Amino acid sequence: MLTLSMNTQTILAGMSIGLFVYYVIKRMRYRLPPGPWCIPLVGHYKIYSSPEIHVKIAKLAKEYGPIVRLSVGGVFSEGGKNIALANYSASRKYHRKIAGKALKHYLQGDLLEDMIQENMNKFLDKMSEEKGPFVFNEYVDLMVFHQLYTICFGEK
């Protein structure tokens, strides 16, 4: 049988109670929509990794309603480090500075809103020209790419 020292048992009990309290406070504070329970840092990996994700989400919608809360888990980048722990190099600072200036420029006045409205009208017209069923995600991907391209390069 596994024997644990009193300190180990105290630490495990404290961590368990702490995680439970954190979970309850998070649910009460943010009034999140209902959803299945998930493992922290892993999230709903079984749902996202499934080849039939739409079927699983449809089953969840029947159980929890039209709006379902799903957790992605820990999102990591740059060799397994998340954004908070990644290296903050000079080039990263420079890119952040450029992005900040570009956003300030486009968020002044109605420039960004007008650009988004123009692009949306263009893509809605293209979607209305479709004669049969079409893949909506392709249009969404193109709209987002076109918007970012226009913001970055100023071309249409």
Backbone as a ProteinNet text record, in pm:
[ID]
protein_1_A
[PRIMARY]
MLTLSMNTQTILAGMSIGLFVYYVIKRMRYRLPPGPWCIPLVGHYKIYSSPEIHVKIAKLAKEYGPIVRLSVGGVFSEGGKNIALANYSASRKYHRKIAGKALKHYLQGDLLEDMIQENMNKFLDKMSEEKGPFVFNEYVDLMVFHQLYTICFGEK
[TERTIARY]
84	0	88.2	43.9	119.7	101.8	212.8	204.9	259.4	185.9	226.3	251.6	347.2	374.2	262.7	257.7	154.2	165.6	287.6	306.7	252.7	277.9	230.2	78.2	17.9	-127.6	-187.7	-124.2	-173.2	-165	-54.8	-36.6	-140.1	-159.3	-257.5	-399.1	-434.2	-567.3	-584.7	-482.3	-488.3	-502.4	-426.1	-435.5	-572.8	-625.5	-757.9	-865.7	-863.3	-961.6	-943.5	-818.5	-791	-842.4	-820.2	-868.9	-1021.4	-1083.8	-1229.3	-1286.6	-1229.2	-1274.9	-1253.3	-1137	-1109.1	-1214.8	-1247.9	-1346.2	-1483.1	-1524.7	-1655.6	-1660.1	-1554.9	-1551.5	-1552	-1476.7	-1471.9	-1610.3	-1680	-1813.4	-1911.7	-1900.9	-1995.7	-1964.8	-1837	-1799.7	-1831.2	-1798.7	-1809.2	-1941.3	-2024.5	-2153.9	-2137.4	-2050.5	-2021.5	-2138.8	-2155.6	-2262.1	-2231.3	-2331.2	-2307.5	-2220.3	-2156.1	-2072.4	-2020.1	-1961.4	-1909.7	-1787.5	-1763.9	-1647.6	-1521.1	-1413.7	-1287.6	-1172.3	-1062.7	-941.5	-863.9	-825.2	-746.4	-617.4	-570.8	-451	-469	-567.5	-593.4	-716.8	-816.2	-939.4	-1022.4	-1093.3	-1177.5	-1103	-988.4	-901.3	-969.6	-1046.3	-1112.3	-1211.8	-1272.8	-1369.1	-1294.9	-1191.5	-1119.6	-1037.2	-991.4	-907	-987.8	-1117.2	-1203.4	-1218	-1216.1	-1239.9	-1384.5	-1475.7	-1617	-1655.7	-1587.4	-1609.7	-1752.5	-1806.4	-1941	-2046.5	-2025.9	-2120.9	-2116.5	-1995.2	-1981.8	-2040.7	-2018.3	-2071.8	-2224.5	-2278.5	-2425	-2484	-2416.4	-2463.9	-2457.1	-2348.8	-2336.9	-2446.4	-2480.9	-2585.4	-2721.1	-2745.2	-2871.5	-2877	-2760.7	-2756.6	-2753.9	-2673.2	-2651.6	-2723.4	-2777.7	-2845.8	-2765.7	-2814.1	-2751.1	-2613.4	-2584.6	-2453.5	-2382.8	-2265.6	-2191.7	-2051.9	-2006.8	-1872	-1775.4	-1671.7	-1564.7	-1432.1	-1342.6	-1211.7	-1105.2	-1017.3	-909.1	-795.7	-785.1	-674.9	-559.4	-442.2	-324.2	-277.2	-272.7	-225.1	-77.3	4.2	148.3	206.9	316	387.5	535.3	616.5	761.1	822.8	824.1	889.7	820.4	687.7	614.5	593.3	638.4	616.5	493	416.5	301.8	349	260.2	298.6	357.2	307.8	357.5	501.1	539.9	672.9	769.5	725.9	812.1	921.6	1025.1	1134.2	1083.7	1115.1	1071.7	1193.3	1225.1	1346.6	1324.7	1432.4	1426.7	1334.8	1341	1256.5	1108.6	1079.7	941.2	890.8	975.9	939.3	913.8	997.7	984.6	853.5	822.1	697.5	575.8	583.9	473.5	454.8	565.5	558.5	494.1	533.7	476.6	327.4	291.1	149.6	67.5	121.8	50.9	27.7	130.7	115.3	13.2	15.8	-79.6	-221.8	-241.8	-376.4	-424.2	-335.8	-374.6	-415.1	-339.7	-368.6	-506.1	-534.9	-659.6	-779.5	-754.9	-867.3	-911.8	-842.3	-882.2	-993	-1098.8	-1206.6	-1280.1	-1328	-1409.8	-1334.4	-1201.2	-1125.4	-1148.4	-1128	-1139.7	-1283.3	-1378.7	-1518.6	-1560.5	-1520.7	-1554.5	-1489.7	-1364.7	-1293.8	-1360.8	-1399.6	-1466.3	-1601	-1675	-1805.4	-1791.2	-1692.4	-1669.4	-1634.6	-1544.5	-1505.8	-1622.3	-1702.8	-1817.4	-1917.7	-1944.9	-2038.1	-1987.6	-1856.7	-1797.5	-1814.7	-1787.2	-1797.1	-1941.9	-2029.9	-2171.9	-2226.9	-2181.6	-2222.5	-2172.3	-2047.1	-1991.6	-2065.9	-2104.4	-2178.2	-2317.6	-2380	-2514.6	-2512.4	-2396.8	-2384.9	-2377.1	-2351.7	-2343.1	-2478.5	-2476	-2600.5	-2643.9	-2554.5	-2589.4	-2522.8	-2514.9	-2446.8	-2298.9	-2245	-2103.6	-2046.8	-1914.3	-1845.9	-1829.5	-1903.4	-1902.4	-1765.9	-1698	-1568.8	-1465.8	-1472.4	-1378	-1397.7	-1522	-1548.5	-1504.1	-1525.5	-1481.7	-1330.1	-1260.6	-1113.8	-1067.1	-1130.5	-1092.5	-1122.7	-1236.2	-1269.6	-1166.8	-1130.8	-1032.6	-897.5	-854.5	-726.6	-727.9	-835.8	-844.3	-840.7	-909	-910.1	-771	-704	-567.9	-470.8	-483.8	-396.7	-416.6	-542.6	-570.6	-516	-528	-474.8	-322.3	-258.5	-111.7	-51.3	-107.1	-43	-118.2	-238.4	-313.6	-362.7	-356.4	-403.6	-530.6	-605.8	-729.7	-715.6
-118.2	0	124.1	225.7	350.6	433.1	467.6	552.4	689.8	788.8	926.5	995.6	1084.7	1158.5	1260.1	1310.7	1408.4	1534	1578.8	1698.5	1676.6	1560.7	1532.1	1528.6	1465.1	1459.3	1598.1	1680.9	1817.3	1897.3	1882.4	1955.5	1909.4	1778.1	1726.9	1772	1767.2	1811.7	1961	2039.8	2184.2	2217.4	2147	2171.7	2131.7	2020.3	1975.5	2076.3	2122.3	2220.6	2352.2	2392.6	2516	2510.7	2398.8	2384.5	2383.1	2318.1	2314.7	2455	2529.7	2666.8	2754.6	2740.7	2817.1	2787.5	2660.5	2621	2680.1	2673	2725.4	2877.1	2947.3	3093.8	3134.1	3063.8	3094.7	3078.8	2971.9	2949.3	3056.2	3099.1	3196.4	3337.4	3372.8	3508.6	3540.9	3451.6	3483.4	3442.2	3369.4	3326.3	3263.9	3165.8	3100.3	3012.5	2992.6	2903.8	2759.1	2672.9	2535.2	2461.1	2357.3	2275.4	2156.2	2061.1	1943.2	1977.6	1896.1	1915.8	1884.6	1956.6	1931.1	1929.4	1872.8	1868.8	1997.6	2072.5	2194.1	2161.8	2253.6	2244.4	2150.7	2062.3	1972.9	2019.6	2065.8	2114.6	2000.8	2027.6	1927.8	1871.8	1815.4	1765.3	1656.3	1568.8	1460.3	1515.1	1627.6	1686.5	1752.4	1832.2	1905.4	1815.2	1702.1	1613.8	1514	1511.6	1417.9	1457.5	1360.3	1394.8	1436.1	1394.8	1432.1	1529.5	1641.5	1740.8	1795	1810	1864.5	1773.2	1642	1547.7	1557.3	1564.7	1573.7	1704.3	1814	1942.9	1943.6	1878.1	1868.4	1790.9	1683.2	1607.7	1694.6	1772.9	1861.7	1967.8	2018.5	2120.2	2064	1936.3	1874.4	1862.8	1835.6	1816.8	1948.8	2048.3	2172.1	2293.9	2285.2	2399.4	2457.3	2567.3	2621.3	2683.1	2726.2	2784	2690.7	2642.7	2545.3	2599.4	2586.3	2629.9	2513.4	2539.2	2441.9	2507.5	2431.2	2483.7	2425.4	2512.1	2467.9	2410.1	2450.6	2405.2	2502.7	2458.4	2543.9	2557.9	2678.2	2702.4	2737.1	2655.6	2674.2	2711.6	2782.9	2820	2829	2849	2867.1	2759.2	2637.9	2529.4	2485.9	2490.8	2445	2550.8	2673.8	2781.1	2859	2902.6	2984.2	3128.1	3213.1	3350.1	3424.4	3397.2	3466.9	3426.9	3303.4	3255.4	3251.5	3291.8	3288.2	3393.4	3376	3473	3605.3	3712.1	3844.7	3914.4	3878.9	3927.6	4066.3	4121.9	4255.6	4255.6	4149	4145.6	4136.7	4064.8	4055.3	4191.7	4265.8	4400.7	4491	4478.1	4559.9	4528	4399.2	4359.9	4408.7	4402.2	4449.9	4600.9	4673.2	4818.2	4853.3	4784.1	4808.6	4775.6	4661.6	4622.3	4723.7	4772.8	4872.4	5001.1	5046.1	5167.9	5149.2	5032.7	5006.7	5004	4940.4	4935.7	5074.9	5155	5291.5	5370.4	5352.2	5423.9	5385.5	5255.8	5209.8	5221.6	5229.8	5240.9	5384.8	5481.1	5620.7	5647.1	5708.6	5744.3	5622	5630.5	5523.9	5442	5454.3	5382.2	5231.8	5174.1	5029.1	4983.2	5053.9	5015	5020.8	5126.1	5137.8	5026.9	4993.8	4889.4	4753.2	4724	4597.2	4590.9	4701.4	4704.9	4682.6	4744.1	4728.9	4584.3	4524.9	4386.3	4290.1	4313.6	4227.7	4233.9	4353.4	4366.7	4291.8	4300.9	4232.4	4081.1	4025.8	3881.2	3834	3915.6	3878.4	3872.8	3964.3	3959.7	3832	3794.5	3672.2	3548.9	3547.6	3432.6	3424.9	3539.6	3538.1	3490	3494.5	3446.1	3294.1	3227.8	3081.5	3023	2919.6	2859.1	2737.3	2678.9	2559.4	2564.9	2450.9	2447.9	2484.3	2551.1	2588.6	2580.7	2579.8	2569.6	2710.5	2740	2873.8	2907.4	2807	2832.2	2887.9	2847.2	2901.1	3051.6	3095.8	3238.8	3314	3255	3319.5	3332.4	3225.3	3231	3339.7	3347.7	3449.7	3590.4	3608.2	3740.7	3786.1	3695.7	3731.4	3760.4	3673.9	3697.2	3830.3	3858	3981.6	4104	4095.2	4207.6	4232.7	4126.8	4142.4	4191.2	4140.5	4184	4333.1	4375.8	4517.7	4605.3	4562.2	4640.3	4648.7	4534.5	4531.7	4604.5	4585.1	4635.6	4751.1	4780.7	4892.7	4871.6	4749	4719.2	4638.5	4643	4563.6	4452.1
0	0	0	-64	-75.3	51.5	112.8	231.7	198.1	237	211.9	344.9	344.9	467.9	491.8	610.7	646.4	561.5	531.3	448.4	308.3	248.7	113.7	111.1	212.2	218.7	234.3	314.8	335.6	206.6	135.8	8.8	-92.9	-106.9	-202.9	-168	-39.4	2.3	-24.1	6.3	-16.9	-164	-248.9	-393.4	-446.7	-398.8	-444.2	-406.2	-284.1	-237.9	-313.3	-333.8	-407	-549.6	-620.2	-757	-761.9	-663.9	-659.2	-638	-545.7	-518.7	-641.8	-707.4	-829.2	-936.1	-954	-1054.3	-1022.2	-896	-856.2	-873.8	-830.9	-844.1	-991	-1074	-1216.9	-1279	-1244.9	-1300.5	-1254.2	-1128.4	-1074.7	-1124.5	-1135.1	-1170.3	-1316.1	-1405.4	-1547.1	-1610.7	-1540.4	-1593.1	-1731.9	-1740.1	-1866.8	-1908.9	-2038.2	-2083.9	-2042.2	-2043.6	-2002.2	-2102.3	-2052.6	-2138.4	-2061.6	-2130.9	-2062.7	-1977.8	-1877.2	-1791.2	-1870.4	-1842.2	-1911.7	-1812.6	-1855.9	-1775.4	-1800.8	-1696.6	-1718.5	-1793	-1874.7	-1959.2	-2077.8	-2074.4	-2187.5	-2262.2	-2188	-2249.3	-2305.2	-2409.6	-2476.2	-2597	-2571.4	-2678.5	-2760.5	-2695.7	-2768.9	-2870.8	-2839.6	-2933	-3049.1	-3018.3	-3122.4	-3213	-3161.1	-3241.3	-3322.9	-3304.8	-3375.8	-3522.5	-3613.6	-3754.7	-3780.7	-3693.6	-3707.7	-3597.2	-3592.8	-3487.5	-3492.8	-3613.3	-3626.7	-3564.9	-3571.5	-3512.8	-3360	-3305	-3159.5	-3106.6	-3177.7	-3133.4	-3146.8	-3248.2	-3261.3	-3143.6	-3100.4	-2983.4	-2857.6	-2843.9	-2728.4	-2730.4	-2849.4	-2861.1	-2819.6	-2849.3	-2806.2	-2654.4	-2593.5	-2449.4	-2372.1	-2419.9	-2344.1	-2400.9	-2520.3	-2579.7	-2695.8	-2755.1	-2876.4	-2853.1	-2730.9	-2701	-2603.4	-2643.7	-2563.8	-2535.6	-2411.2	-2373.4	-2395.5	-2475.6	-2498.4	-2465.4	-2407.3	-2369.4	-2461.7	-2509.8	-2596.7	-2514	-2388.5	-2304.1	-2315	-2279.1	-2287	-2429.8	-2481	-2616.3	-2607	-2669.7	-2660	-2794.9	-2789.9	-2910.9	-2877.4	-2975.3	-2959.1	-2871.4	-2921.1	-2851	-2723.4	-2719.2	-2602.1	-2496.7	-2518.8	-2422.2	-2464	-2367.3	-2404.4	-2425.2	-2467.4	-2502.2	-2383	-2263.8	-2145.1	-2111.8	-2142.8	-2107.8	-2225.3	-2343.3	-2461.5	-2450.9	-2531.3	-2533.6	-2590.2	-2522.3	-2565	-2625.1	-2748.4	-2814.1	-2873.6	-2927.1	-2988	-3110.6	-3191.1	-3310.7	-3271.9	-3164.1	-3118.2	-3070.1	-2999.3	-2954.8	-3074.9	-3176.4	-3296.3	-3369.2	-3384.1	-3449.7	-3371.4	-3238.7	-3156.9	-3173.9	-3182.7	-3200.8	-3334.7	-3441.1	-3574	-3575.2	-3515.2	-3512	-3433.1	-3321.9	-3241.8	-3319	-3391.9	-3471.6	-3583.1	-3648.4	-3756.8	-3703	-3589	-3531.2	-3491.1	-3431.2	-3394.6	-3518.2	-3627.2	-3750.7	-3805.3	-3809	-3867.9	-3774.5	-3645.9	-3554.1	-3533.1	-3593.8	-3584.9	-3686.8	-3642	-3733.5	-3783.4	-3906.6	-3964.4	-4068.4	-4074.2	-4176	-4170.4	-4054.1	-4040.8	-4063.8	-4006.4	-4022.8	-4169.3	-4238.8	-4381.1	-4462.5	-4429.9	-4502.3	-4481	-4358.2	-4327.9	-4399.3	-4396.1	-4462.3	-4612.4	-4673.3	-4817	-4851.9	-4772.8	-4797.4	-4774.8	-4671.2	-4645.1	-4760.1	-4808.8	-4921.1	-5043.1	-5068.1	-5182.9	-5170.4	-5052	-5035	-5026.3	-4972.1	-4971.3	-5113.9	-5199.3	-5339.4	-5406.7	-5376.9	-5436	-5386	-5258.8	-5205.9	-5266.5	-5292.6	-5351.3	-5496.4	-5562.6	-5699.9	-5707.6	-5594.6	-5593	-5631.1	-5713.8	-5762.4	-5681	-5607	-5529.6	-5394.1	-5327.6	-5197.6	-5213.1	-5115	-5118.4	-4977.7	-4970.4	-4842	-4786.2	-4680.3	-4621.3	-4561.8	-4504.6	-4440.1	-4537.2	-4663	-4761.4	-4778.1	-4779.8	-4791	-4666.7	-4550	-4425.5	-4424.3	-4462.4	-4467.8	-4564.5	-4680.1	-4778.4	-4727.2	-4658	-4604.7	-4502.3	-4411	-4308.1	-4371.6	-4465.2	-4532.6	-4607.4	-4678.9	-4756.9	-4665.9	-4552	-4457.7	-4401.9	-4358.9	-4305.1	-4411.1	-4532.3	-4642.4	-4668.9	-4670.9	-4696.1	-4585.5	-4460	-4348.5	-4355.9	-4385	-4385	-4503.8	-4621.8	-4742.6	-4808.8	-4763.3	-4816.7	-4958.6	-5008.2	-5143.8	-5137.1	-5244	-5249.2	-5347.7
[MASK]
++++++++++++++++++++++++++++++++++++++++++++++++++++++++++++++++++++++++++++++++++++++++++++++++++++++++++++++++++++++++++++++++++++++++++++++++++++++++++++

